[in-house]
Amino acid sequence: EPSNQQLLEDLRVMKPPPELVRRRFYFPDGIPDEYSWCLDPTVDIEHQRTTRRQGRQRMTIETWLAAIQREEAAGTGHLSDTGPDLPPPNQMSQTPCWCLICQRNYNIRDRRKLEQT
């Protein structure tokens, strides 16, 4: 949430357009096999499967667009591995963005936090 379709619509109106996309996904019951690619290979995999609840990806717009096409073609409804995450650009700005799109994403995050409590 939001969907890739919504994000593609957002991308068309963002000025300037973003340089990176960050996807976060949450699994309340642990990481399923289909997402084993997001586990850290340097840490006990089986332990992570049951204790880790989320995965993240940070990629260029081009990598994200290619991932969307690949995922739609696969038809599984699952996200795919996009390779190693990009480092945060200059550790990202310490000041949050308050554009309408980021504000919507902050609202989604805050709503999910409330739902979990």
N, C-alpha and C positions, 0 to 999 in steps of 0.2 A: 504494500500500500504506500503510495499510489501505484497504479498499474503502469506497465511500460507504455501503454497507449496514452495515458494521462501525461506521463513524463515527456513523450515525444511531442505532444501538443504544447506543453510548457516550453520545451526547447525552442520551438518556433517563435515564441514571443519574448524570450529572455534576451535582453540587451545589456551588456555584451553576453554572448552565449558562454555557457560554462566550458571549462577546459577538462574537467574531470567528472566522473560519475562515481558515486559510492552507493553500493547496495548492501543493506543489512538484512539478514534473515534470521528468524527466531524459531526454535524448536523446543517447545515446553517439555517434551519427553526425551530430549537428547538428540544427538545428530544421527539421522538415518543413514543407511548404507549409500543411498544415492548422492549424499553430500559428503562422503568420506574425503573428498579432495580438499575440503576446508579444514581438516584436522591438521594439527601440528605434528609432523613426523618425528620430531625430537622428543615428544612426550608420549607416555603410554596411551596408545590409540584406544584400547578398550575402555580405559578409565575416562578418556575424553568423550567417547560415544555416549556415556550415561550421565556425565556431569556437565559437559559443555552444552550451552543452550543456544548459542548464536554463531553465525558466521558473517564475514564481511568481505567485500571486494571494493577496491579502488582502482579505477581504470580510466583510460582516455575515452572520449566520446566515440571515436572510431572503433575501439575495442568493444564498447557497449553495444553499438549498432550491429556489429558482427555477431556478438553473443545473442542478441535478440533474434536475428535471422536463424542462427544455429538452433536455438531453443525452440522456436516455432516449427522449424523443419523436423526436429526430433519428435515433436508432438507428445511429449511426456508430461508437460506442465512443470518440469523441474528447471531450475537455474543450472548453468553449466560453469565449469572451471574456466576462468579467463586468464590464467597464468598468475605469476607473482603480482602481489599488490604494488601499486606505485606508492612511493613515499608521499607523505603529506606535503603539499607545496609550501615550503618555508614554514612548516608546522602549522599551516593554515593560519588565517588571521585570528588573533585572540579575540577580536570583536565579532560577535555573530552577525550574520546578514539578516536584515529585516525586510527583504523584498517579500512580495505576496507568496511566492512559491516556497521560500524558506520558512516563512511564518506558518504556512499550512503544514509543512513537515514538522516543525516544532510542536504544533497543535496535535498532530498524530502521535508523536512521541509522548507528549504529556498525557494524552488520553489513554495510551497503552499502559503507562505507569500507574494511572489511577485504576485501571481495570485489573491490574495484577495485585493490588492491595486489598 
